[in-house]
Amino acid sequence: MCLFRYEDDPEPEERVPAGLLYVPVRPGRGAETVIRLFRTPLGARTAVGFTSTDRLTATLGEGQGCIRLSEAVLRELCEPLGADLVTVDPTLTAPVAAPPASAPAARLRPGRRPVQAG
């Protein structure tokens, strides 16, 4: 890492562009497509990009829509939304939160422990 910045340097050395990324999107209003934003384990908002569709599918599953954007454009689009970070190829995800299909649903009564439905 260089401690000095020269006038001919286009950017600081820490922000090396990642090239074109596969960015996850979701449907918006009408025919719009909206970039999906995520949170880091510490709660900071982050934009996410993947270097291949295989990595995107392995992390977010089949059927996840995506668009191709450069790292610089992704950063520029997401900064006004409070996502100052760009995470490339995240691998850790949480499973979908849903009760098992075989477990009976529990009801809550005010001030009491859950009881089995039925």
Secondary structure in CASP SS format (residue, H / E / C, confidence):
PFRMAT SS
TARGET T0000
AUTHOR 0000-0000-0000
METHOD secondary structure of the structure
MODEL  1
M C 1.00
C C 1.00
L C 1.00
F C 1.00
R C 1.00
Y C 1.00
E C 1.00
D C 1.00
D C 1.00
P C 1.00
E C 1.00
P C 1.00
E C 1.00
E C 1.00
R C 1.00
V C 1.00
P C 1.00
A C 1.00
G C 1.00
L E 1.00
L E 1.00
Y E 1.00
V E 1.00
P E 1.00
V E 1.00
R E 1.00
P E 1.00
G C 1.00
R C 1.00
G C 1.00
A C 1.00
E C 1.00
T E 1.00
V E 1.00
I E 1.00
R C 1.00
L E 1.00
F E 1.00
R E 1.00
T C 1.00
P C 1.00
L C 1.00
G C 1.00
A C 1.00
R E 1.00
T E 1.00
A E 1.00
V E 1.00
G E 1.00
F E 1.00
T C 1.00
S C 1.00
T H 1.00
D H 1.00
R H 1.00
L H 1.00
T H 1.00
A H 1.00
T H 1.00
L H 1.00
G C 1.00
E C 1.00
G C 1.00
Q C 1.00
G C 1.00
C E 1.00
I E 1.00
R E 1.00
L E 1.00
S E 1.00
E H 1.00
A H 1.00
V H 1.00
L H 1.00
R H 1.00
E H 1.00
L H 1.00
C H 1.00
E H 1.00
P H 1.00
L H 1.00
G C 1.00
A C 1.00
D C 1.00
L E 1.00
V E 1.00
T E 1.00
V E 1.00
D C 1.00
P C 1.00
T C 1.00
L C 1.00
T C 1.00
A C 1.00
P C 1.00
V C 1.00
A C 1.00
A C 1.00
P C 1.00
P C 1.00
A C 1.00
S C 1.00
A C 1.00
P C 1.00
A C 1.00
A E 1.00
R E 1.00
L C 1.00
R C 1.00
P C 1.00
G C 1.00
R C 1.00
R C 1.00
P C 1.00
V E 1.00
Q E 1.00
A C 1.00
G C 1.00
END
